[in-house]
Amino acid sequence: RAKMFARGHDPSEQQMQVIPHYPLWDPGERRPPVPRTKAVVGPDQGEADDEETGPRMPYQSRREPLSKQEWIEAYREAAPRVQELLDGIVRTAVSSWAPRKDQLQCFAPGGEAGEDVLGKLERAVSVQRACMQMQDTASNIAKGLSFPDPGGSSCVKFEGAGQEAPTCQKLNCHGNDRQFNEALAALQARNRVCNQMMLQREFQEQPKAAAM
């Protein structure tokens, strides 16, 4: 119930119906192209987005929350892309980032961010978190809803009767993936080293700045 106020009239109580809406991030979300301000990332990072695609981070999405029916319809389209993107990040983290954890450059010549260790870590954690949020919402409002397997994905699969191709039963957000968790821990450790190096550089540059 809510109190309604109108000028010249006594307040009255009226029954209001609140329709729940649910957020959904789609890596294929489109947006107008924007000028590039940062250097293009390396091919091993698995992070680069085409300038016409959606936000690099799920929390940068501009999409409005959806009604239950809208969310269900969008989920079948977005879930394969989320699974494919997260699988790619996991593969890169395990096969490239973790083995090179001590060689990942904290800084490039000129003081740039080097191989963007923090960006890699933030990207991986953010996409995994978005996957888990989508998985939780699906279990609450669309339990049993399947989505097409993008092909070679790690989604939780089942073979339904009469289906010609494998179908994903639900997302696999790699929460219990030991190798991925170890890769994230390696990135976190390397990021701490990079932060310490940054503090040392700032400390060393203070006397130079004071002498100018």
N, C-alpha and C positions, 0 to 999 in steps of 0.2 A: 504493500500500500504506500501511497505517496500523497502528501498534501498539495493541492493545487491552489494557487493564489491568482486572483483576477482583480484588477482595480475596481473598487466600488462594490465588491462582493465579499461575503465572508468566506474564509478558506474552507474547502471541502476535501474529503478524502475520496480518492478514486483508485480502483484496482489497475495496476500497470503490469504489462507483460514484458519481461526482458528476454530478448532472443539472444542466446549465447553465440559468440563468434570465435573463430579459431584461427590463429596465425599459421601460415604455411610458407616455407621458403622453397623456391624453385630455382635451381642453378641456371635454368634456361630463361629466367625472367629477362625481358628485354627492356632497354632504356635508351634514350637518345645518346648518341656518341658524345664524349667529352674529350677535351684536349689531354694528351698525355703529359704528365708532369714528372714521372719517374722513369728510370731506365727500365728497359724490358728485362724480365727475369730470365734466368738461364733455363735451358731445356730440361734440366734434371729436376727442376723445382716442382713441376706439376701444378703451378699456381696461376700461370698467366691466363687472363681472361681477354677475349676479344673486346675491343672498346664498345661494341654494340651489345654485348651481353650484359647479364645482370651484375649486381654488386659482388665484389670479390669476397666479402664476408657476409654470412647470413644475417647478422644483426644490422647490416646496412640496407636491407630490403625495404622498399617503399610500398610494398603490397599491403593493402588493407586486410584486416582479418576477415575471414569468410564465414558464411553461414554453414550449418552442418552439411547440407546437400552440396553447396558449392565446394566445400572442403573435400568431400568424398570424390567429386568429379575431378578436382584438381590433383588429388593425391595420386590417382592412377597415372597421371601424366608426369608428375614431379618425382615420384618415388624411384622410378628407374634411373633418372638423372642423378638423384642424390646418392643412390647406391653406387652407380658407376664412378661418380666423382670421389666419393670416400674410398672406394676400392683403389683408385689410382693414387690417392694420397698415401694410403697404407703401403702399397707396393713401393712407392718412391721412398717413403720414410724408412722402411725395413731394408731395402736393397741399396740405397744411396746415402741417405742422410746419416743413419746410425753407424754404418761402417766408416764414414769419414768424419765422425763427430769431432775428433781432435784436429782435423784439418779444415773444417768449415771456417772461412775467413770472417772475422768479426768486422773488419774495416777494409775498404778498398783504398787505393791511392787517392788522396784528396779528401779523406775523411768521410767518404760515403759509407753506407751500411754494409758493404761487403756482400756476403751471401745471404743477408737478411735472416739470421737465425731466429730472431724473435718473430718475424713475419711467417716463417715456416711453422713454428710452434703454434702461433695464434690461429693460423689457417687450419691446421690439422684439428686442434681442439674445438674450434668454432664449428667446423663442418660436422664433426662427430657429435657435438652437442645438439646441433640442428636435427641430425638424424634421430637421436634419442627422443627429442621432443616430438618429432613426427611419429615415431614409433609409439610413444605414449598416447598421443591423441588418437591414432588409428585404433589402438586397443580399447579406447574408451567409447568412441563414436562409430567406428567402422570395423568392429571385430569380425575377422574372417574374410575381410575384403582383400583380394589378391591384386597383383599388378604384374604386367609383362616383364619377363626376364630380359634385361638389355643384352644378354649374351655374354657368357663367361663371367658373370658376376658372382659374388659370394652371398647373395641373398639366401634366406631360408626358403628352400624350394619344396614343392610337392608336385606329384603328377596326378592331376585330376582326371576323372573318367571322361573320355571323349576329347581330351585336349590334344592338339597336334604338337604343341611346343611346351617346354617347361614353363611353369608359372611360379612367381615368387609368392610365397605365403606371407612373408613379412620381411622387413628390413633387417640386415645384419649390420649393426653399428660398431662392431669390433670392440665392444666393451671388455670382453674376456680374451681378446687376442694378445697373448703373452708377448709375441715379437713386436707388435705395434706399441704396446705399453712400454716395453723396454726402449723402443726408438724414441718415444715421447720423453722418457726419463733422460735419455742421452741428450736430446735437444735442450731440455731444461737445464741440465748440467753445463752444456756449452754456453747457453745464454747467460748463466751466472758468471762464467769466465769472461764473456764479452762485456758484461756490465762492470766487472772489476777493472778490466782493461780501459774502459771508457772513463771510469773515475780516476784512474792513474794518469791518463792523458790530460784530463781536465786539471788535475793537481799540478802536473808538470808545466802546463801552459799558463797557470796563474801568475808566476813571477815574470814571465815574458810580457803578459798583458799589463802588469803593474809598472813595468819599466818603460812602456811606450808613452 
